[in-house]
């Protein structure tokens, strides 16, 4: 839920990119003319074949980017949640902080504290 607004903005950007890509593929001459008119080229007649091909390539790139964004939003590729702590053996210690969970695991399994590697803010071992 924390990234819901960001996901909505990404989805809106992907939809705009889809429409832009379709326009660049189907109407490359008109898109090139519009771009040159925005740049105030007065003596502009018709775009060259190279310009038309580059516009179509940019349209395909826009579509691929939009498909990638929508796929990543659909399959939740980013923004993964932190998994809950679960002990496979022993008592249920999910309500305890990480320090106490690892300390109790080290005591149960007779593991030295240096191997577990818990160091608090004073750079000392809490065990």
Helices and strands as residue ranges (DSSP letters): H 4-26, H 28-38, H 49-74, H 98-109, H 113-116
